[in-house]
Amino acid sequence: MMDYSSGEQILESLGVTPIINAAGPVTRFSGTRPRPEAMQAMMAMVDPFVELPELIDAAGKRIAEIIGVPAATITSGASGGLTVQTAAAMAKDDPEKIFQLPISDDVPNELIIQRNHRFGYDHLYLTPGARFVEVGTADGCSPEKVEDAITDKTAAIIHLESPYSGDNVLPIETLVEIAHRNGVPLMCDAASRLPPRKNLTKFVEAGSDLVSFSGGKGIRGPQATGLLLGSEEWIEYAKLNNAPNATVARAQKVSKESIAGILAAVEMFVNEDEDEENRRYTRLMQSVVDQVIEIPGVHAEVVHDYNHYIPHAVLRLNDSWRGPPKSVIGERMLEGPDRVVILTFLEEVADFWVDPLNLSDEEVQQVTDKLRRVLLDASNEG
Ligand SMILES: *Cc1c(COP(=O)(O)O)cnc(C)c1O
């Protein structure tokens, strides 16, 4: 029998090297540390058995009350939520259609999406047998283009809330108005837009019929959970098309333990003091900035805006930098026994940054020490 007494022990017996995750809630780097309260709730739910739909209904109702939206349900993650959104849009509450998807020849199966809302996970929308009708160009899209694309094959209009879609997109309110005037739903992916906590209600209040959030990002619930928030009617359709029913989303089942875990995490998240949290992150990230700012060619500052959902230490190599590019800095941070992952892989963004979400005060210091060493060494190469 292996030694399961600590995570370090488990990794050591497997020969897997742990990393310090200064890249934030990125699934590849294990997402986030689930809150202890969420894990306690999961352990507590090991014991009792329930009829799963009853638990899903009750937990969804409680989550909706805590957040302050009409209705909510639980998914296997925000990307699981995208699949459920489309299935709901295509089959609604029609049992025949629900169980025939992804065969969709006789069902409205087109999703209208702006060119600038295409992104790496968007094919999850297609799982239930849907396809995209892309509108607009990289330069933007007019409301008329969206409206002209609507036909009797349209299942939904898609909206992405992301820091990387740029300014050349139509506002959610415009899409909601077009969608509802034409009798189709507006489905919103807001997976990573928490905090700020006010976003929990913002996109539902803007009129989106279903909004998908990750449970394993800013909320710090169980890694493989997510939330769908919306109107009572659309949450009902979502539940009918989701696991545990034998639907197109059956492979995305969520355990009773995970349901208790995400509920506890949402309750904790909503009740936290966001200002105090931001002050702590700002202080930690300022300490990173202070210790790298004097390295020749390095620009560093604390940034907290729409692209940086919590305060980050944002670095940039400027014109006087003589060392290798940021991708090499990222690789060197990952080398050695003290492996640190920072965010350098967004090639379209010149900056690279440290995200404090997954870092204890001690880990911030470890990250800073290594970053300073790597940058100093690299700056002396040129
Ligand atoms: C993270 C993310 C997802 C996937 O969320 P999971 O909860 O990991 O499934 C989907 N869409 C966007 C925009 C994201 O940022």
Ligand as a Chemical Component Dictionary entry (heavy atoms), coordinates in Angstrom:
data_LIG
# 
_chem_comp.id                   LIG 
_chem_comp.type                 NON-POLYMER 
_chem_comp.pdbx_formal_charge   0 
_chem_comp.three_letter_code    LIG 
# 
loop_
_chem_comp_atom.comp_id 
_chem_comp_atom.atom_id 
_chem_comp_atom.alt_atom_id 
_chem_comp_atom.type_symbol 
_chem_comp_atom.charge 
_chem_comp_atom.model_Cartn_x 
_chem_comp_atom.model_Cartn_y 
_chem_comp_atom.model_Cartn_z 
_chem_comp_atom.pdbx_ordinal 
LIG C1 C1 C 0 -11.966 28.366 -18.028 1  
LIG C2 C2 C 0 -12.927 28.619 -19.119 2  
LIG C3 C3 C 0 -13.797 27.609 -19.540 3  
LIG C4 C4 C 0 -13.754 26.219 -18.977 4  
LIG O1 O1 O 0 -14.134 26.179 -17.630 5  
LIG P1 P1 P 0 -14.054 24.803 -16.818 6  
LIG O2 O2 O 0 -14.803 25.092 -15.559 7  
LIG O3 O3 O 0 -12.605 24.534 -16.598 8  
LIG O4 O4 O 0 -14.703 23.768 -17.643 9  
LIG C5 C5 C 0 -14.708 27.919 -20.525 10 
LIG N1 N1 N 0 -14.761 29.150 -21.069 11 
LIG C6 C6 C 0 -13.931 30.147 -20.695 12 
LIG C7 C7 C 0 -14.053 31.499 -21.343 13 
LIG C8 C8 C 0 -12.974 29.915 -19.707 14 
LIG O5 O5 O 0 -12.157 30.910 -19.325 15 
# 
loop_
_chem_comp_bond.comp_id 
_chem_comp_bond.atom_id_1 
_chem_comp_bond.atom_id_2 
_chem_comp_bond.value_order 
_chem_comp_bond.pdbx_ordinal 
LIG C1 C2 SING 1  
LIG C2 C3 SING 2  
LIG C2 C8 DOUB 3  
LIG C3 C4 SING 4  
LIG C3 C5 DOUB 5  
LIG C4 O1 SING 6  
LIG O1 P1 SING 7  
LIG P1 O2 DOUB 8  
LIG P1 O3 SING 9  
LIG P1 O4 SING 10 
LIG C5 N1 SING 11 
LIG N1 C6 DOUB 12 
LIG C6 C7 SING 13 
LIG C6 C8 SING 14 
LIG C8 O5 SING 15 
# 
